[in-house]
Every structure is written in C-alpha cells, then in structure tokens.
Amino acid sequence: MGAPTVPLNGPRYNEFIQSPRVRVIDGDGENLGVMYTREAIEQAQEVGLDLVEVSPNADPPVAKFLDVGKFKYEAQKKANQARKTQKTQEIKEIKMRPNIDDHDYEVKMRSIHKFIEEGDKVKVTLRFRGRELSHGQLGMILLQRVQADTAETAKVEAHPRMEGRQMLMVLSPK
C-alpha cells in the first residue's frame, strides 16, 4: 500500500499531518509544547484520541487530541447554524404611476417602510402610459417625494433614471 490519501474535507489528522513538528494541546486543553508529530500521534492514541491539526497556518502548526468524527460533526453543526441564521437580502419591487392618489401613495409607502425594516432593498418603479411620458418631471417629483419620506431609514442606492417607459430608483436600508 502507498502513502495514505489526504482527507478531502475537514482538518488533517494523524498520519495526514505533513509538518514534522507540532505544538500539542491535550484533551483537557493543556499545552504540552512542541514535539515530533509521530510522538504526538502515539500519545494521542494511548488516550484513545486522534491528533487533529486545528491551526495549520501557525508555526509550528497547532494540533490537539480530539475525536475526529466528533470534531467534524461539531464543525458541520456550527456551519449549519450559521447558514440558518444569515439573512439573504432580497429586492422587493413597488410599482406606481405618476398620477398616484394620496391614499394609494401612503399604502405604497407603508409597504416600502416594512420592506426596509426587514432589511430588503426596494426597487421603486414608476410606469408611464400614453401622454404621461411627456411629463417626466412629474415622475421625478414623485420619486423625490419617496426619497424624502424614506430619508431616515433608507439610502438611495440607484438614483432615479429612465428606462424606456418607466423610471426606476433603488432604495436600501441604512
């Protein structure tokens, strides 16, 4: 049989440790000092544990007496917990017309405030129909009003710009 194959995932342990000397920490967290890797592996096996490289970039690398399976399981659990708690930022879209009524505007603003508080970005789309396109300044005034009403909680990520028959603006939480 040839040399052992390197573990693909997780830390190096026992014979996979490539450094000739390692700083060793025993199962109770006691620092045993720098010793030869072979000697450290033998000591770990005497207490029924593996020698696991916990800090491979240190000089010399730091290795600890651990149960490899348990160590990998704990690391996996920690990664899953981190993935579960992280919030992905979504882009929510609010569509308006340039001649929007006051009450409709207030309803849209409540939605925008709710999305911003949840940590999402908001894309405000102003759609122009027919002759409304010739009154682009009305759309700009409306988007500036939205910007002023959300000034405390949101910042403008993309300033109002025309794209065909619609005007767009992106707001993100401060």
C-alpha positions, -999 to +999 in steps of 0.1 A: +000+000+000+012+035-008+010+067+012-023+075+028-046+097+008-052+132+022-087+138+036-107+158+011-129+177+036-121+188+071-089+191+091-058+170+087-054+144+114-029+116+125-008+105+095-022+132+072-004+159+092+025+169+070+046+190+094+074+171+112+068+190+145+036+203+160+026+223+191+004+199+210-026+206+232-041+176+251-077+167+255-081+188+287-067+219+269-032+217+285-003+229+263+022+200+261+046+221+240+063+214+206+070+178+198+076+155+168+044+146+150+050+108+152+055+111+190+023+132+194+002+107+174+014+079+196+005+099+228-030+107+214-036+070+205-026+060+241-055+081+254-078+068+227-080+100+206-067+113+173-042+141+167-061+168+148-045+199+132-066+228+145-044+257+133-024+246+103-010+280+094+007+286+127+045+280+130+047+252+141+011+240+134-011+236+164-026+201+169-050+189+195-060+155+210-096+151+197-120+125+184-120+133+146-156+122+140-169+144+168-148+173+157-162+171+121-197+167+134-194+198+157-180+219+128-208+208+105-234+217+131-218+251+136-218+258+098-255+247+095-264+271+124-246+300+107-263+293+074-297+291+091-293+325+109-280+345+080-304+368+062-304+370+025-312+404+011-340+404-014-351+431-038-387+440-035-405+460-062-431+487-057-449+499-088-465+533-091-480+556-117-471+593-119-506+605-111-510+583-079-536+594-054-526+604-018-541+574-001-526+549-026-493+566-021-495+562+017-503+525+012-472+521-010-451+540+015-462+516+043-450+487+022-417+504+014-411+511+051-420+475+060-395+461+034-367+484+045-372+474+082-370+437+072-336+445+056-346+442+020-338+465-009-367+482-026-369+490-063-395+517-069-408+515-105-428+544-120-446+533-151-457+559-177-486+553-201-495+572-232-490+610-229-477+607-193-443+602-208-442+638-219-445+648-183-414+631-169-409+659-144-440+647-125-424+613-121-391+628-109-411+649-083-429+618-071-396+598-067-380+627-049-410+627-025-405+589-019-368+596-013-376+624+013-402+602+030-377+573+035-347+595+043-344+584+080-345+546+073-332+542+037-305+555+014-307+558-024-286+531-040-296+539-076-308+574-083-339+578-105-333+570-141-355+564-172-356+530-188-379+530-218-414+539-205-405+535-168-385+554-142-365+534-116-350+541-083-334+516-058-335+521-020-315+501+005-316+500+043-292+524+061 
